[in-house]
Amino acid sequence: LAGRRTRLLKGLPATSTVEENAAAGVSVYTFNVTVSPLSSEGVAIPPTIVNSNPLTEAFDIESKGDLEYRVVTTGNPVLDYETMPKSFDLQIFVEDTTGRTDLNILTVRVTDKNERPVFRGNMAIQTVTIYVLEGTPPECIYQVNAYDPENAELKTNFLLSSFQYSLLPAPVPFLVLESGAIFSTKEFDYEKDPHCYFLNITVTDPDGLNSTKTVNINIININDERPYFTTKQRIYRIPEEQSLGTVVANITAKDPDDEDSSSRLFYSIQSSGRYFSINPSTGVLQVTGRIDRDALPLRLHPNVSVIVRVEDSPSGGHAREMEITIIIDDINDNPPECNPSTFRKEANENTTAGTFLLDLRNYCKDIDVDPSNNRFNFTGLSGFGSNNFALESAVSGRLVMTESIDLESPANLGVEVYSLTVRVQDIACPNYSNMIYIYIRIKPVNEFFPVFSNLSYEFNVPEITKVGSSIGRVNARDKDWPPSVITYSIVAGGSTRDYTSIFWINPTKGDVKILARLDYETTQKHILIVQASDQEKTATASVTVNVLEVNDEEPVCSPNFYSFQIPVSLAVGTNINGFRIECQDRDSDPRSFRYFINEGNVNNHFTFSPSAGSNTSRLILASRFDYESGLDTNWIYRLRVYVTDDNLLSARDKTTHLIKTGTVTLSIRVIPNPTTVITTTPGFTVVTKRENLYSESAWYVPFVITLGSLLLLGLLGYLGFLLATWVRTRCPPAGKADGAPLIKAPEKKKPKKEVVMTMTKLNTVFDGEARDPVTGKMYEFNTQSGARRWK
């Protein structure tokens, strides 16, 4: 640049001035550019501030046209005499189109200007808002700070003393001191005084320049007032049984502290919250519990008192209380109830029409409190058999019989219980109702006597019928409904000499059974009096039991045991020893006997004559003995004779009728003939044994028999010994009697002593009955022998 430098800038170098705080675009200095004639197109580089001392961007160059330029302020930054350098050296460069350049300096001096006072702090940048609590006593509420730019270096107090503060508007309860302190002059009441003040604070320097700022003063409300209720109504009326959430009242209140804004109040219920609750924010009183006017305590006290409290703070604020009364009205919300709801009554059959049975009103009630809601009627009597009954009136609820009921009538046969229903219903709407169930049982009356199917009964019973067998049945009926239970009993007849009663009747079925053996030979007919009873009434009928004869008795012959001797040479056809048997049978004709020898009749030497058709018969020798040829070998015959009572029966009847047989035992000893054969009469001993049938329960019988038997055996033994001694001394030795023929028997062999035992079996017949006076037990006895046995 120095090498080609040409003087192109006219008017430079130069010095110029500019006031501080000049706005942007203020002209500081004007100069021209001279170009070469060869540079017809002007400048290549227009005048430009290439450097400044000190550095700044507060200046710029603008073209005015025709190569005239001026230096202007940019406003960035704003020139400030008090805080910035007082002079700036601006280097301006220019170049034309031919390449010539020029560089010169413009010195700009900043001159001081009397500026308005400047507020400090928040007031310098914004509108200050001051908050003052109501009730605050007069005091300094704010300190205003300001300064003069020309005397920035001075102290604050000096500055303050150099200024004059003023406050507008004048009639406000504030004042500002020369020190800039703002004071309140009264104690503010938010509810009475304005809530906001706008103060214009003006500060003026000694030259009269001033600055004004606005200060906003807001009076802050404090909670110093009690809220009050705006709701005037104190009594409310609602029906019972309101649904949950139903609005009862809208309680409103205000707080003087919040007159100009929505109050923030809190509501609550101080009394019992059993039925109601209140919204804490809105004050809406609602139903929150079941309200039953018919239950205690509302039944007696239908008015509910509620203490509502309003507070301006959820805790510890100002509060006010108000009592409201809510009257609960009764509604018809309960049906009539009956306790019990099911009734069971009894009435005798044939009860006369019009008979009172049941008073339903005594058992029913409606718990609604209001009399208009608790009245009810009885209607709608229905059910099976309801035509026999009626309600006296809908109000009374008295149930009466309209017709007499006869259980035996075909119209009512089998019907004992009538099922009725009655509706008990509210008179008031909505006509609630309940059902009553009534069961009436008709008690039967025993009107009729039992009646036997026959006036008399006749049963034919064989005498051998087993004890315990049923011989017939009687039957009686009772026309009463339901049929009575009939019991049967024997009230007379059926006793014998041995038994107080030989018949028994089943008390429920009427079957007649025998308790003891029947005996045609003793009693052929029994007449019983049978009674039928329905526990109240009785009837009797006669029962004839005909005992039918049956061949149940054995022939009894005398003697039934016999022992004798006959000579070997006894002639055929001879009645042996004149023996005669005589038989008897209690249930058979004497001509019905037959006699035959069943055992012991070797070679048929013996027979009975007659053998049938008579109750007496003789023992006859039918054929001779023949020992010589060896045909006969037995010298002693033991015959078992059977006597039957079937002689008069045909061959066909014998296969079906009962036949009884008696027995007779005969012992026959054949005596050899001494003239023809040398015989030795063998010695023998006869032992007779008797056996008595007895009952084991008669302990004394075996004792007596045993003792007697021992004595008898001893006596017989002694007699036998004497007889043997006598025979041994009197009779010569003889050959063996049984076995080989007599002529061949050894002559010198001693005869064997033979013992013949005879047994007599005594069939003891117990034909008597008596009671032991000590034990009270019954026993049977034989009237001839005195033998006894316990029953």
Residue, then its C-alpha position, 0 to 999 in steps of 0.5 A: l500500500a505504501g508503494r502505490r499510495t495516492r491521495l484519494l481521500k479528500g478531507l482526511p485525516a480529520t477529527s470529528t465529535v459525536e455525542e454519547n448515546a447517539a442513535a444508530g445512523v447519526s452522521v459523524y463525518t463526511f468525506n470524498v474520494t478522488v479517483s484517476p481519470l483513467s478509472s472511469e468505473g469508480v472505486a474497486i474497494p469503497p472506503t472501509i474502516v479497516n482498523s480502530n484504536p481502540l477497537t470498536e464496531a460503533f462506527d460504519i461508512e455509508s455512501k452518499g453517492d458521487l464518491e461522497y461518503r460519511v461515517v455514521t454510528t451503528g448503535n452497537p454498542v451505544l457510545d457512553y461517555e462515562t463508561m467507554p473510551k472518549s476517542f477513537d482513531l478510525q483507519i479508512f482504506v480505499e482503492d480505485t479500479t486502477g489499483r491506486t489506494d489511500l489510507n487515512i485516519l479519522t479521529v472521533r471524539v465522544t462528547d459528554k451529554n447530561e443524561r437522565p437519572v438511571f434506576r438501579g436494580n430491578m427497577a432498571i430492567q422491569t416493573v417492580t411489584i411489591y407485595v404487602l400482607e394485609g394487617t401489616p403496620p406502616e413500615c418501609i416497603y421498598q428502597v428505590n436506587a438511582y444514579d446520574p450517569e454524569n456522576a457515576e463515580l459519586k457515592t450513592n448517598f450523594l447521588l440520592s441527596s442530589f435527586q428529588y423523588s416524587l410519587l404519583p398519584a398523591p392521595v395514596p397511603f404511601l410516601v417516598l423519602e428523599s433517600g428513595a425509601i417507600f413507606s406505607t402509611k396505614e394498616f391495610d384490610y384486604e376486604k375493605d381497601p383496594h387490592c392493588y396500587f400503581l405508584n409512579i416514582t420519578v427521580t430528577d437530577p439538578d438540571g431538571l432531567n428525570s426518569t420515571k418508573t412504575v411500582n406495583i403494590n399488591i395487598i396480599n390477603i391473609n386468612d383472617e376471616r371466618p367463612y359463613f354459610t350462604t345456604k339459608q334452609r335448615i330443614y329438609r324432608i326426604p322419603e326413606e330408602q333413598s338410593l345411595g348417592t341421592v342428593v339431599a342438599n347443596i350446602t354453600a358457604k363463602d369466605p370473606d377472604d376470598e370474595d373476589s375469587s372462588s373460595r377454597l372451602f372444606y366441608s365436613i359433618q361433625s355429627s354421626g355420618r351413619y346415613f349421610s356424607i358431604n362432599p368436602s369440596t362442593g358441600v353436596l350432602q348425599v345419602t351414603g347409608r340405608i335409611d329405614r324409617d321402620a327400624l330403630p332408631l328412626r322408627l321412634h325418632p324420624n328426624v336426623s340432625v346433622i352438624v355441617r362444618v365449613e373451614d377455610s383450611p383443611s386443618g387449623g383454619h377458621a371454621r363455622e358450623m350449622e345444624i340442619t334437620i332431615i325429616i325421614d318420611d315413611i313409604n310403603d316399602n314393606p309387605p305384611e308379614c305373618n309369623p308363622s306363615t304356615f299354619r297347621k290346624e286340626a278339626n274333627e270330622n263332622t265339625t258343624a258348619g260355621t265353626f271358627l278355626l283360625d284368626l290370621r290377623n293375630y299373626c300378621k302385621d305390617i312394620d311400616v310406621d305410617p298408619s296409611n302404609n300398614r293396613f292390609n286385607f286377607t283375600g284369595l282363599s284357594g287350594f284343594g278343598s277350599n270350598n269347605f272353608a271361607l274367610e269371615s271378612a277380608v279385614s278380620g282374617r277369621l277362617v271358618m268352616t262352611e261345610s261339615i266334612d265326613l271322611e266316610s263320604p265318597a266325596n271326601l274318601g281318603v282326604e285327611v289334609y286340606s291345603l289352603t292359601v290366603r294372600v295378605q296384601d297391602i291396601a296402599c300402593p304398590n300393594y305388596s303381598n305375601m302368601i299364607y299356607i294353611y294345612i287343615r287336618i281332619k281328625p277321624v272320629n271313631e263312629f263305627f263298631p268293628v264288624f266280623s265278616n261272619l257272625s260265627y266261624e267253624f273250624n274242623v281240626p284233626e286231633i293230631t294237628k301240630v302245636g303252633s299250627s294255624i287252624g283258621r282266620v277270623n276277619a273284622r272291618d271298621k267302616d271308619w276312614p281311615p280304617s282303624v287298626i283292629t286287634y283280635s283277642i280270645v275273651a272266652g273258651g278254649s280251656t281244659r282241665d289241664y290247660t287254661s288256654i289251648f288256643w291263641i289268636n294273632p292280635t293283628k291278623g286274626d289267625v287262630k293257632i293251637l297251643a297244646r295237643l288236641d285230644y278227640e277222646t277228651t274233648q270233641k268241640h271247643i267254643l271260643i268267643v273272639q273279640a275285635s277292638d279298634q281301641e274304642k269300640t269292640a265286637t265279638a264272634s263265636v268260633t267253634v273248633n271241631v276236633l276230628e278224630v284221628n287214629d293216634e292211640e296205640p293198642v294197649c294189651s294186658p299183659n304186655f310181658y309174660s314168661f312161662q314154660i311148656p312141655v315139649s310134648l304139648a299138643v298142637g292147638t293147645n292154648i298155651n298155659g291158658f294164656r290170654i291177651e286182652c287189648q284196648d284202643r281208645d280210638s279204635d273198634p275192638r274188631s279192628f285188632r290184628y295179631f301177628i308175631n313179628e320176631g322170635n317165632v322160629n319154625n312158626h310154632f306159635t300163633f294167636s287165635p283169633s288172629a284178627g277181629s277181636n280185642t281178646s286172643r289166645l296163644i295157641l301152639a300151631s305145630r309140634f316141636d321136633y328136636e329129635s330130627g334136629l329141626d328145632t334147636n331153640w329151647i327158649y323162644r322170645l316172641r315179639v307180638y305186634v297188635t295193630d288197629d287196621n283190621l277194618l281198613s281196606a287195602r287201599d285205606k291202609t296206605t293212607h290212614l294212620i295205623k298204630t301198633g302195640t307190642v307184647t313180649l312173651s318168653i317161652r321155655v320148652i321143657p324136655n320130656p323126661t320119659t323120652v330123653i334124659t335131660t338135664t334141666p339147665g340152671f338159669t337165673v331170671v333177672t327182671k329189669r324195668e325201665n321207666l321213661y321220665s323227664e330229665s327235669a324231674w331230678y327226684v325220679p332217677f334218684v328214687i328209681t336208682l335207689g330202688s333198682l339197687l335194692l331190688l338187684g341185691l335182693l334178686g342176686y341173693l335169691g338167685f344164689l339160693l336158687a342155684t345152690w338148691v338146683r345144684t343139690r337137687c338136679p342131676p347134671a344134664g346135657k346142653a339144652d341148646g345146640a346138638p340133640l339131647i341124646k348126643a349130649p355128654e353125660k358128665k358135663k356140668p350144665k351151664k347156668e343161663v341167665v334170662m333177663t326180662m325187661t319191662k318198659l313202663n311207658t309213664v303217661f302223665d295225665g295230670e298237671a299242677r303248679d309247684p307251690v314253692t317255685g311256681k313252675m308247672y309240672e305234669f304227673n301220673t295219677q297212678s304212679g305219682a311220677r312227675r316231670w317239669k313242663 
